[in-house]
Amino acid sequence: MSQKVNTNEIMELIKDLVSIPSPSGNTEQVIRHVDEYFNKLGLETQRNHKGGLLVTLSGENNDRHRFLTAHVDTLGAMVKEIKSNGRLKLTMIGGFRWNHVEGEYCQIETAENKRFTGTILMHQTSVHVYKEAGDAKRDENNIEVRIDERVKSEQDVKELGISVGDFVSFEPRVEITESGFIKSRHLDDKASVALLMHVIKLLKEEGIKLPFTTHFLISNNEEIGYGGNSNIPSETEEYLAVDMGAIGDGQATDEFTVSICAKDSSGPYHLGLRKHLENLSKENHIEYKMDIYPFYGSDASAAIRAGYDLKHALIGPGIDASHAFERTHETSLLHTARLIYHYLKSNMNS
């Protein structure tokens, strides 16, 4: 199986995905990109009313179903106010810290689909002018967007077509290194979307019929809490969210293995399904780390909160510096792809 997983192909899929702006609430372009990929494989797709993308692979057993999800929406921002000096105040989309986007290039998309570039900066940026440049609080009052146009007033900005409520996306700055790393914004969770795309392609090429009918949801509202909590068929017994593994002090997760989550802020994941994933990893020589994410929630936990009667689990590649300048390694992608593949071919956990 490891010979079949092509990490170079996965990396290129990720590169394409992160290069398409898709903050939560504005994901049509990237959903269409994924849809076209599946259509080229000869797969039928459908959209839910929220704009997410569903793909179903029929199985030998159509009475018991599985459901997998990864989310294509990302962190971003929206224009909160046009300032009198021609700069923009922002409101966050998703949970990040303002210092993580300070100095970042960005793109403003208007309601008429015009796009303007800019830079996210502190108002008190110049040390030659502002004595408190290093100490001023990084917050929504001091952070602003410098638009790359000749604008000096609120009216100048409005004449460009920019208005309150326009989406602002962050430049990903994606790079693949010779040492096997991929670094970029928005690996959460476009790395996992690429993994599902690649594994589905492998199954299609091999002509494998899965033991159970399996649904794949490319969700588009996870960063704001409700991406994968709907459109789950009543026959579904197992729900596997594929999302990043968080790295930091006290965490077991690293950039070179697949992370299996035992518990996050929503509580423990289903013990039986978690053990099933752990046993599959051991049986197939998949390197994994069991971990707990204290400030984390997934589409699987959102489905449980919505009242679905499911066994839920969460796995994913280890992502360093989550919600900032993220990075992972090709070996983490490899082990995660292998676990997804073997899980899909395995018997239902009971």
Salt bridges, closest charged atoms under 4 A:
GLU9 OE2 - HIS198 ND1 3.11
GLU9 OE2 - LYS201 NZ 3.37
GLU28 OE2 - ARG32 NH1 3.17
GLU28 OE1 - ARG47 NH1 2.99
ASP35 OD2 - ARG47 NH2 3.83
ASP73 OD1 - HIS71 ND1 3.14
GLU81 OE1 - LYS89 NZ 3.87
GLU102 OE1 - ARG138 NE 2.95
GLU104 OE2 - ARG173 NH2 3.33
GLU104 OE2 - ARG185 NE 2.95
GLU109 OE1 - ARG115 NH1 3.25
GLU144 OE1 - LYS83 NZ 2.62
GLU144 OE2 - ARG87 NH1 3.09
GLU144 OE1 - HIS123 ND1 3.30
GLU154 OE2 - LYS158 NZ 3.04
ASP188 OD1 - HIS71 NE2 3.12
ASP188 OD2 - HIS323 NE2 3.03
GLU205 OE2 - LYS201 NZ 2.71
GLU206 OE2 - LYS4 NZ 3.24
GLU222 OE1 - HIS71 NE2 2.99
GLU223 OE2 - HIS71 NE2 3.93
GLU223 OE1 - HIS323 NE2 3.56
GLU235 OE1 - HIS65 ND1 3.97
GLU237 OE2 - ARG64 NE 2.88
GLU238 OE1 - ARG66 NE 2.96
ASP243 OD2 - HIS71 NE2 3.28
ASP254 OD2 - LYS289 NZ 2.60
GLU255 OE1 - ARG327 NE 2.78
GLU287 OE1 - HIS335 NE2 3.94
